[in-house]
Amino acid sequence: MRQSEGKSEPGRCTTPIGSYAGRYIGIRSNGSVSKETIANERRYLQYVDAAIGAIPICEATAEDVDDCTADTARAWIELSAT
């Protein structure tokens, strides 16, 4: 799903957002935050990954993040209703 898993271009971060976020959560799972926090972050990451996870960080726009936020909010509302 994710493209260019961190391939490097001078002066640009081409790491996909989903990969970067996954590594961030992995680092935090060393005990610095609760297991519940990590579980929640991993659930959120599923939605982020599906919506914008393959976009390289250097190419992400505010609109991409806004769209992801709206999509994630709708998904959580639908899950809560079931």
Number of C-alpha atoms within 10 A of each C-alpha: 9 17 15 14 15 16 12 11 8 6 7 12 15 20 23 25 25 26 22 17 18 17 12 12 18 12 11 15 15 11 9 9 11 11 13 9 13 18 13 10 15 16 11 13 21 14 19 20 20 15 18 20 25 20 21 23 19 13 13 15 11 8 9 13 14 11 14 19 15 10 16 19 13 12 13 12 11 10 9 8 7 5
